Amino acid sequence: AANPSLGLVESCDTCLSYQCLDWTVGSKAMQQRERSFLQNSGLNVYFGVGSYSNDPTRAGQCYRLNVAGIDRDVIVQVVNQGAVTANGNFQIVLADGGFETSHACTAGAGANVPQFPGSAANWGDNFGFSGGWATSEDCDNLPEYPVCAINGSDSLIDMCKWSFAKGFRRRGVNAKAPVINSMCQVKCPEELYQATGLHRLDEPNSEYFCADPTLLPPKGSLQKGMDCAKPSYAWKNNVKGVVDPDYPIVIPCRRDGYTRVNEIPKNPPTFSPSVRPTVATRSPSVLKVWNSTAAAKEPAMNVFEQLTKTSRGLSILVVCGFVFLVILFVTFCEMWLRRTRRRELRERIEKRILINSTRGVATRKGEYLKSLASAADSINASGLSYSEYLEITNSLLQDDNL
């Protein structure tokens, strides 16, 4: 649905593609990937994505950067093209990193389906990819969540402040970008290319370390940017080089910034930019691009759905177990009641035989018992079947003590 006064499309169920917010340095998903990489490799680094020149043969390549003022090295992957990132400069995606005149973050700039509410004025100096707010305090002016925010969304405000605290950006208007001390191509961590969807097979053999420092490009700077738009290497024709057939291109996101375009959202969010998500119920899926067209159409099962499915199965098992216990209890009670009735009937018959024997009546117990067995009123009174009644009387016939 469109808002006539703003000319904006408010629907979250669109076919448009956007930059994924969990690619942003400092996002909860990126921090989780970094912890996983630390556990698997022993290396404590930051992860990021961004642009490195317009050369399409760099698509999907990963680089390890040592940057002045940042306490760890940064491993970044090239997911976009950028003419301003030549000569050793790398443009990393940061919250409120700045955008040019064409972007998908806010209304205007030709975008009537922006990813975030509000206007460009809420983003500080947005002319150029070195823009954004100049101080950490100014980050409070940003819209906190996307238009189609889902539970678990990262706060744009918090990620902006995080980038100042960690040295990825400097305070002050026209502040210079951090200097890259060293930069070299390395193998892409699995945690990183699974998040983007692009993986090259012609990677260096040096794992995650610089094999030959003499091959480093000229020193540049770590520039910043955030245009919220689908990156260049999400188009297949833009990707050049030997790529993994399972991870051939970058997979962008839907308007919420987390659901990948090859996923089918089960419950599309509604247009509610003023609502703050409260409970983190969704984690960005680890994606894999399938070669088969049929497989690509199958809905991806996220973690929340798997847990829901498991809970439903457990509930069914609990109900079935309870029904089984009830049936078992009823059966036991019925057996106990029958045994009690049989015992009472036998005792009553024995008593009657003894009494009659004392009185000299029905001296032949067999005749008396047979007469009892044929008495319908005695059977009904005992609550037992005719066959059960006969079984008791026959056993008494064979009892020499009576």
N, C-alpha and C positions, 0 to 999 in steps of 0.2 A: 504494500500500500504506500502511496506517496503522500507526503505532507504538503498541501497546496501552498501554504504560506512560506515554506522554506524551499520547496522544489526538491526535497530529499526523498529518497526511497527508504522507508522505515522497515521494510521486511528484512528478516534475517535469513530467509530461505531464498538466497540469490545464487546465481551460477558464476559470480565473479570470484576472482582469486586475489589474495592479499599476502603480504609478508607475515610470516608466523611470529607471534610474539614470544614464543618460547625459544627462538633463536637469539633473542637479545641477551647480551652479556649481563650477568647478574640475575637472570630470571631463575625461578625455582627449579625449572627443568634443567637449565644449564648447570646449575650448581649440583644437582643430583648426578648429572652425567660426569662432572668433574670428579665427584667422590667415587663413582664407579671406576673411572679411569685410574685414579690414584690407587685403588685397591688392586686393580689388575696389573698395573705397570710400575707402581711405586713412584710415579711422577706427579708432582703437585703443580698443576698448571690451570690457567683459565681457558675456557673455550669461547669461540666467537665465530661469526660469519661476516662476510662483507665483499668488497670489490677490490680487484687488483688489475688495473689497466683494462683496455678494451680487447685484449688478445683472447679470442675464444678457445685457444688451446690451453689456457690456464683454468678452464672450467672444472670445478671440482678439486683442484689442487689444494693441498694443505701446507701451511707455512708455520714455522715456529719463530716467534718474535721475542726479542729481549728489549723491553721498552723502559726508558728512563722514568723513574717515579712510580713504577708498578712493581709490587713485591713478588710477583711470580712471572715466569714466562707465559706467553699466550700462544695457543695453537688455534689458528683460524683457517677456515675453508672459504674458497672463492665460490660464491653463488651468484654473483652479479657482475656486470660490466661497469666501468667507470673511467672516463677519460682523465679525471683529475687525480688518479691514483698511480701515475707512472713514476719512474725514477725512485723506486724503493718505498713509495708511500702506500699504505694500506688503509682503506676506509672500512672501519668496523661498525656494525649495527649497534647503536646505543640508544637507550630511551631518550627521546627528544634530542636526537643528534643533529637535527637540522634537515631541511628539505628545500628543494628548489621550487620553481613555479608550477611544476607538474608533479603531483603526488596524490596519494589516496588516503591521507591521514584525516583531513578535515574537509568541510564544504568549500566549494570554490575550486579553482585550478582545474576546472572541467570535470570534477568528480561529484556526481550527485548521489553516490552511494559511498560516503566516507566510512572509514573504519572506526573513527572516534567522533563523539559529539562535539559541539562548539565550533569556534572559528580558529583560524590560524593565529589570531592575536593571543591565544592562550598558550602558544608554543614558543614565545620569545622571538629572537631574531631568526626567522625561518628562511631567509634568503641565502641559499648556499648550504653546502653540506658541512660547514663549520659553524652552523648556527645553533639554535637552542638557547635555553636560559643560561645566564652568565654565572649564577650562583646556585648553591644547593637550596637556599631558602626560596628562590624563585620557582623551584620545581612544584611547589604547592599550587601554582596557577594552572597546571596541566589537568586535562581530563583524566580521571583516575583509571577508568575502565573503558573498553570498547563499547560501541553502540549495542552490540549483541553479546554483552558480557555473559560468561557462563560461570558457574561456581568453580572456584579454584583459579580464577584469572589472576595474573600478576598485576600489582598496582604499578601503573606507569610512573606515578609520583615516587614511590619507593625505589624503583629501578633507576630513576634519574638521580636521586640522592646517593644511591649506591655507587654510581659511576664517578661522582665527585670524590667520595670517601676513598675509593680504591685507586685514584690517580689516573683514570682513563680520560678524564677531562680536567681542564684547569679553570680556576675561578677568574672572573673578570671579562669585560667586553673585549673582543678581539684577542683573547688569550691564545698564545701559541699552542699548537698541538704537541703532545709528548713526542720526544725524539725516539726513533727506533735505533737502538744500538747495534743490533744484528738481526738478520732475517735469512732463513733458508728453507727450502722445500723439504718436507718430511712426509712420512707415511700418515695417512688420515686415520685417526682413531675410530674404531667401530662405533663408539658412542656418538660421535659427531656425524658421520655419514648416514647412520641410521635415522638421525633426526632430520636431515635435509633431503635424503632420498637420492643423492648423487655420490657415486664412488668410482674412482679411476683404478684401472688395473696396471697402469704403467707408473707405479709409485717408486720412489727411491728405496734402496735396500738398507738404508741406514736407520730404519725404524723411526724413532722420534727425535733423533739427534742430528746435528749438522755434520755431514760427512766431510765437507771441504770448506773451511771458512773463507778460503780465497775466492770462492765462487759467489760470495754474497753480493747483492746489488748495492748501489750507492745508498748511503744513509738517507732515510726519509723520515716521515712522521706518521704517527698513528692518528689518522683523521677519523671523523665520526659522521654518522648520517643515519637517518630513519625516514624513509618515504612511504612506508606502509604498503607499497605496491608489490605486485608479483615480480620476482627477480628475473633477470635476463635468462638465466640458465634453467628456468622452468619451461622454456621453449626448446623442443628437441633439436631444431635446426641450428640453434645457437651453440650447442655443445659439440666441441671438436676433441678428438683424442680417443684413446682406448678406454671404454667405460665398462663397468660391470653390468651385464644384462639384467641383473636383478635390481640395480640401482642406476638407471640410465639418465635420469634428469632430476632436477630439484622439484620437490612436491610442495607447492604453496598451500596456504590455508584459506578457509572460508572466513566470513566476516568476523567471526568471534576471535580469530587469531590463533586458534588451537586445533580445530577440526580440520584435518587434511582434506583436500578436494576429492581424493579417492575414497573417502569415508562417507557413509550415509548417516547423518545425524538422526538419532532415534527421537529426540524431543527438541526440535529447533527452538532456540531462545526467542524471546519477544523483545520488542523495541523498548528498552528501559534503561537509558543511560544514567539515570539518577539513582538507580538501585545498586547498592553495594553488595556484592556476593559475600556470603558469610562462611559457608562450609566448603572446604576443598573436597569435592567428590570425584574429580576427574583429573587424570594425569595424561599428558600428551602421549599418544600412542607411538611406539617404535614402528616405523613404516617400512614396508618393502613393496617395491613396484613389481607387479606380476606381469609376465610376458603374455599370458593367456588373456584374451579379451573377456572371456566368461569369468575368469577368476577376478579380474579387475572390477567386475560389477558386483561381486559378492560383498555384502556389508562387513566392514571390519568390526570385530568384537573388541571393545575397549575394556579396561580393567574393571570399571564399575559394573558393566553389563555381565562380565564373568562372575563377579562376586554376587550379583543379583541372581544369576542363574543357579549358582551353587547354593545360595540361601533357600531358593525355592525347592531345590532337590532335597535339602535337609529337612525342610518343613514337611514335605510329603513323607519322608522316612519316619519322622516323629509321629505323624498322624497314623500311618500304617502300624507302627509299633504299638501305639496306644490301643488301636482297635484289636490287635492280636492279643494283648494282655487282657482286654475286657472279655474276649471270647474264651480265653483260657480260664479266667476267673469264673465265668458262668458255667463252663463245663465242669470245673472242679466242684462247684457248689451243687450242681445237679447230681454228680456221682456221690457226693457225701450224703445228700438227702436220700437217695435211693438206698444206700447202704444202711442208713439209719432206719428207714421204713422196713427193710427186709429183717433187720435185727429185732425190731419191735414186733413184727408179725410172728416171727419164730418164737419169741418169748411168750406171746399171747397164746399161740397154739400149744406150746409145751405146757403152759399153765393150765389150759383148758383140758388137755389130756390127763394131767396129773389129778385134776379135780374130779374129772369123770371116772378115772380109775379108782379113786378113793371111794366114790359113791357107788361103784359097781356098775356104772353106766358105760355102754360102748366098750366092752372089755377088749375087743379087738381094735387096736389102734389104727390098723390099716383101713377098716371100714369107716372109722370116724374121720380120718384124714381125707379119704376120698370124698366123703360127704362135704367136708370143708372146701375142698378144691372146686367143687361144683357150685359153691354158693356165690352167686354173682354179687350179692350185697357186701360180702366180706372182701371181695376183690376191689370193688369200688371204694370201700372204706379205707383200704390200705394205700390206695393211690398207685398200685403196681399193676403191671400187665398180667394177663392170664398165664402166660408162659412163665413169668417170674414166680407167680404164686404156685404153679405146679412144681417148679424147681425146688421151692422151699418144702413143700409137702412131701415130695419124693425123697428129699434128704432126711426128713423126719421118719419116713417109713423104714429107712435103712439104719436108723439109730437104735441099737439094742438097749440103750440105757433108758428108753422111754417105755 
